[in-house]
Amino acid sequence: MTSAAATANTRVSDMAPIRIILIDDHAVLREGVRAVLETDTDFSVVGEFGSGNEALASAAALAPDVALVDLKMPGLSAPETIAALRERVPGIRVLVFTSFGEDALIRATLDAGATGYLLKDALQHDLIAAIRSVAAGETFLAPAAQRQLMELLRKPQPARDALTARETDVLKLIAEGLSNKQIGKRLNLTEGTVKGYVSQILAKLRLEDRTQIALYAVRHGLASGA
């Protein structure tokens, strides 16, 4: 999104480089992406992997800020890889970088916690802008993914007055991309208690999943920076 790219481009040049891992079963593509990114001192490619299984074995030790993940790979699916990465590397941002734009696949990766979705036919500057955006905590979506989100946003939503103060706290943290475990630590709650709050939020607002909760938060000005 344009606003996300603009925000991300304000990154201070003397900050530590954005640490990136590439997860794609095509070695030639990984080499090409690495070559593009390493022309910019704001980026540091710290690992390359041919599957989600390989990435998960090393991701925590590499402490990446951003993972570029292909949609179709051998072994673990992209949604499974994304969900596991977010559990093992708290705060990691995931940009799906793929040749595929099917609605079902887009939805699955967003549900798993991806905050960016870009097609491989994108221009070089779009790739760089997308990485900067997701690293800054923003969302960057190709038009195919934007259409999916717009369909969700068009659904009528109940008033947020139905939520308690604590449920609202949990909703805001979901919008920040935190897992239940991370929310529990932030609010001094058990993971089971957080899961209960999430279920109550879904029921009260008649939503289906965490992606819709995050979209609700953005739409109603409850997301950080909204």
C-alpha positions as CSV (number, residue, x, y, z in Angstrom):
1,M,0.0,0.0,0.0
2,T,1.3,3.5,-0.8
3,S,1.0,4.8,2.8
4,A,2.8,1.8,4.2
5,A,5.6,2.3,1.7
6,A,5.9,5.9,2.5
7,T,6.1,5.2,6.2
8,A,8.7,2.5,5.8
9,N,10.9,4.7,3.6
10,T,11.4,7.0,6.6
11,R,13.7,4.3,8.1
12,V,16.8,6.0,9.5
13,S,19.8,4.9,7.5
14,D,22.1,4.4,10.5
15,M,19.8,1.8,12.1
16,A,20.8,-1.9,12.1
17,P,20.1,-3.6,8.7
18,I,16.9,-5.5,8.3
19,R,17.7,-9.1,8.7
20,I,16.0,-11.3,6.0
21,I,15.7,-15.0,5.4
22,L,14.6,-16.3,2.0
23,I,12.4,-19.5,1.8
24,D,11.9,-20.7,-1.7
25,D,12.5,-24.0,-3.4
26,H,14.0,-22.3,-6.5
27,A,17.7,-21.7,-5.8
28,V,18.1,-19.4,-8.9
29,L,15.3,-17.1,-7.6
30,R,16.8,-17.0,-4.1
31,E,20.2,-16.0,-5.6
32,G,18.5,-13.3,-7.7
33,V,16.6,-11.8,-4.8
34,R,19.7,-11.9,-2.6
35,A,21.6,-10.0,-5.3
36,V,19.0,-7.3,-5.5
37,L,18.7,-6.9,-1.7
38,E,22.4,-6.8,-1.0
39,T,22.8,-3.7,-3.2
40,D,21.0,-1.9,-0.3
41,T,22.9,-1.5,3.0
42,D,19.5,-1.4,4.8
43,F,19.2,-5.2,4.1
44,S,21.1,-8.2,5.2
45,V,20.2,-11.6,3.9
46,V,21.1,-13.9,6.8
47,G,19.8,-17.2,5.5
48,E,18.4,-19.1,2.4
49,F,16.3,-22.2,2.6
50,G,14.6,-24.5,0.1
51,S,11.7,-25.4,2.3
52,G,9.8,-24.4,5.4
53,N,11.3,-27.4,7.3
54,E,14.8,-26.3,6.6
55,A,14.0,-22.7,7.6
56,L,12.5,-23.7,11.0
57,A,15.6,-25.7,11.9
58,S,17.7,-22.5,11.9
59,A,15.3,-19.5,12.0
60,A,15.5,-18.8,15.8
61,A,19.3,-18.8,15.8
62,L,19.4,-16.4,12.9
63,A,16.9,-13.9,14.5
64,P,15.5,-12.6,11.2
65,D,13.3,-9.5,11.1
66,V,11.6,-10.5,7.9
67,A,11.0,-13.8,6.1
68,L,10.2,-13.9,2.3
69,V,8.2,-17.1,1.9
70,D,7.1,-18.8,-1.4
71,L,3.6,-20.1,-1.5
72,K,4.1,-23.6,-2.9
73,M,7.1,-25.6,-1.6
74,P,7.9,-29.2,-0.7
75,G,7.3,-30.3,2.9
76,L,5.4,-27.9,5.2
77,S,2.8,-25.7,3.5
78,A,3.4,-21.9,3.4
79,P,0.6,-21.3,6.0
80,E,2.2,-23.9,8.3
81,T,5.6,-22.4,7.8
82,I,4.4,-18.9,8.6
83,A,2.6,-19.9,11.7
84,A,5.6,-21.9,13.0
85,L,8.0,-19.0,12.2
86,R,5.9,-16.6,14.2
87,E,5.9,-18.9,17.2
88,R,9.7,-19.5,17.1
89,V,10.8,-16.0,16.2
90,P,8.7,-13.5,18.1
91,G,8.2,-10.3,16.2
92,I,9.1,-11.7,12.8
93,R,7.3,-10.2,9.8
94,V,6.4,-12.4,6.9
95,L,6.2,-11.3,3.3
96,V,4.7,-13.9,0.9
97,F,6.6,-13.7,-2.4
98,T,5.0,-15.9,-4.9
99,S,3.8,-16.5,-8.5
100,F,0.3,-17.5,-7.3
101,G,-2.7,-15.3,-6.5
102,E,-5.6,-17.6,-5.8
103,D,-8.0,-16.3,-3.2
104,A,-7.9,-19.4,-1.0
105,L,-4.2,-19.4,-0.8
106,I,-4.1,-15.7,0.0
107,R,-6.6,-16.1,2.8
108,A,-4.7,-19.0,4.3
109,T,-1.4,-17.1,4.5
110,L,-3.1,-14.0,5.9
111,D,-4.8,-16.2,8.5
112,A,-1.4,-17.7,9.4
113,G,0.0,-14.2,10.1
114,A,1.6,-13.0,6.9
115,T,1.6,-9.1,6.8
116,G,2.7,-8.8,3.2
117,Y,1.8,-10.4,-0.1
118,L,3.7,-9.7,-3.4
119,L,3.7,-11.5,-6.7
120,K,7.1,-12.4,-8.3
121,D,6.4,-10.3,-11.4
122,A,6.6,-7.2,-9.2
123,L,9.3,-4.6,-10.1
124,Q,12.5,-4.4,-8.0
125,H,11.4,-1.2,-6.2
126,D,8.1,-2.8,-5.2
127,L,10.0,-5.7,-3.6
128,I,12.2,-3.3,-1.7
129,A,9.2,-1.2,-0.6
130,A,7.3,-4.3,0.5
131,I,10.2,-5.4,2.7
132,R,10.6,-2.0,4.3
133,S,6.8,-1.8,4.9
134,V,6.5,-5.2,6.7
135,A,9.7,-4.6,8.6
136,A,8.2,-1.4,9.9
137,G,5.1,-3.2,11.1
138,E,2.9,-2.1,8.2
139,T,1.0,-4.2,5.7
140,F,1.9,-4.4,2.0
141,L,-0.5,-6.2,-0.3
142,A,-0.5,-6.9,-4.0
143,P,-3.8,-6.0,-5.7
144,A,-4.9,-9.7,-5.7
145,A,-4.7,-9.7,-1.9
146,Q,-6.2,-6.3,-1.5
147,R,-9.4,-7.5,-3.2
148,Q,-9.6,-10.4,-0.7
149,L,-9.3,-7.9,2.2
150,M,-11.8,-5.5,0.7
151,E,-14.4,-8.3,0.6
152,L,-13.9,-8.8,4.3
153,L,-14.1,-5.1,5.0
154,R,-17.4,-4.8,3.2
155,K,-19.0,-7.2,5.7
156,P,-21.1,-5.2,8.3
157,Q,-19.6,-5.2,11.7
158,P,-21.3,-4.9,15.1
159,A,-20.5,-1.9,17.3
160,R,-17.3,-2.3,19.4
161,D,-19.2,-1.3,22.6
162,A,-20.1,-5.0,22.9
163,L,-16.4,-5.6,24.0
164,T,-15.1,-5.3,27.5
165,A,-12.0,-3.3,28.2
166,R,-9.9,-6.4,28.4
167,E,-11.3,-7.8,25.2
168,T,-10.4,-4.5,23.5
169,D,-6.9,-4.8,24.9
170,V,-6.6,-8.2,23.3
171,L,-8.1,-7.1,20.1
172,K,-5.5,-4.3,19.8
173,L,-2.6,-6.7,20.3
174,I,-4.0,-9.1,17.8
175,A,-3.9,-6.2,15.3
176,E,-0.3,-5.7,16.1
177,G,0.4,-9.3,15.0
178,L,1.1,-10.8,18.4
179,S,0.4,-14.5,19.1
180,N,-1.7,-15.6,22.1
181,K,1.5,-16.4,24.0
182,Q,2.9,-12.9,23.3
183,I,-0.4,-11.3,24.3
184,G,-0.4,-13.3,27.5
185,K,3.0,-12.0,28.4
186,R,2.1,-8.4,27.6
187,L,-1.1,-8.5,29.7
188,N,0.1,-10.9,32.4
189,L,-2.5,-13.5,31.4
190,T,-2.2,-17.2,30.7
191,E,-2.3,-18.4,27.1
192,G,-5.5,-20.2,27.8
193,T,-7.1,-17.1,29.2
194,V,-6.1,-15.2,26.0
195,K,-7.6,-17.9,23.9
196,G,-10.9,-17.5,25.8
197,Y,-10.8,-13.7,25.1
198,V,-10.2,-14.3,21.4
199,S,-13.1,-16.7,21.2
200,Q,-15.4,-14.1,23.0
201,I,-14.2,-11.4,20.5
202,L,-15.0,-13.6,17.5
203,A,-18.4,-14.5,18.9
204,K,-19.4,-10.9,19.9
205,L,-18.2,-9.3,16.7
206,R,-19.4,-12.2,14.5
207,L,-16.0,-12.6,12.9
208,E,-14.3,-15.7,11.7
209,D,-10.6,-15.5,12.4
210,R,-7.7,-13.3,13.6
211,T,-7.3,-11.7,10.2
212,Q,-10.8,-10.3,10.5
213,I,-10.2,-9.1,14.0
214,A,-7.1,-7.2,12.8
215,L,-9.1,-5.7,10.0
216,Y,-11.9,-4.7,12.4
217,A,-9.3,-2.9,14.6
218,V,-8.0,-1.0,11.6
219,R,-11.5,-0.1,10.4
220,H,-12.5,1.2,13.8
221,G,-9.3,3.1,14.6
222,L,-8.1,0.6,17.3
223,A,-4.9,-0.5,15.6
224,S,-1.6,1.0,16.6
225,G,-0.9,4.0,14.4
226,A,-4.5,4.0,13.1
